[in-house]
């Protein structure tokens, strides 16, 4: 039996769009593992859609946060009952890169 990756309950801001798209949408992560992310977003993407994601990591002990850019594929979409059209989107993470450290003043802007 294949064991699932351990999931961390991490609730941070995520920006996402279909691969090659320029219309970024905003959401919040629910959990993250080394192989994927589950997030609630304002627009659902169809399963098998290639997706670009930007995870906005909040400030840590040293007054810096980070932005991590990921690529992946949507594997599951589930509507969220009673939350005005929001959907839970599960996506793989096939590639990622830390693109910048955010100073205290930039975290709200990202």
N, C-alpha and C positions, 0 to 999 in steps of 0.2 A: 504494500500500500504506500502510495506517495504521500509524504508528510507535507502539510502546508507550511509556508513560511510564517515565522512568528510575527504577529501584528502588534504595532505600537499605537495606542490611542493618542493620536496627535491631532490637535485641532488648530490648524493654521490656515492662513489665506492662500488660495490657489487661483491662478489665472490660467485659462485653458482655451484652446481653439483647435479646430481640425487642422491636420497637417497641411501646411501651405496657406492656411487661412490668415486673415489679418483682423478678424472680428473677435477679439479676446473677450471672454466671459469670466465672471468672477464666481468663486465658490469657497467652501470651507472643507478641509479634509476631515475625515472621521477616523481613519486609521491608515497607517503606512507600514509596508514591509519592504524587504530588500527587492522584492519582485513586483510590487504594485502598490496602488493607492486607491482608497475608496473615498469619494468626496461627494458632497451635495452641491449641485450647481443650478444656475438659473436657466440653463438650456441643456437638454439631453442631446447626446450624440449617439448615433446608431452603433450597435455592436459591429466590430471589425473595422471601425473608423480609426485611422491613424490620428494621434492627438499629440499636440505640443502642450506642455504644462510648465508653469513657473511657480515654484513653491517659495513663499515669502516667509522665511524663518525669523521669528522675533528676536529681540535683543537677548543676549546672554550676559554673563557676568562682566564682560569687558566692554560694555556699551557698543557692541556691534551685533548686527544680525546678518543674514545672508539671503541671497537669491540663488535658487538652484533651478536650472533649466533641465527638463526631462522630455523624453520622447517615449511613446508607448502606443498601445492599441486598446480600444474600448472592448471589454469582454462581457459586460453586463450593465443594463440600465433598468432601474426600478423607480417608478413614481413614488414620491413622498406624499402620503395621505395628509390632507388638510394644510398643506404648506404652499398654496398658491402656485402650482405648476412646477415646483422644484423637483428634481430627480436625483437619485443616488446613482453615481456612475462609478463603476469599477474598471480600472485600466491597469494594464501591465506597465512596468517601467523597463524599457529595453536599453536605454542609454540615459546618462545624466552627467551634469557638469556644474560645479560651483562657478557662477559667472561673476559674482562680486560680493564683497562684504558691504553691508549697509551701516552707515553711521546712524546715530540716534535720530537725527533730523530727517533721514531718508526713509525710515521704516514706514511712516505714515503715507509717504508719497508713492511707494512702489506698488 
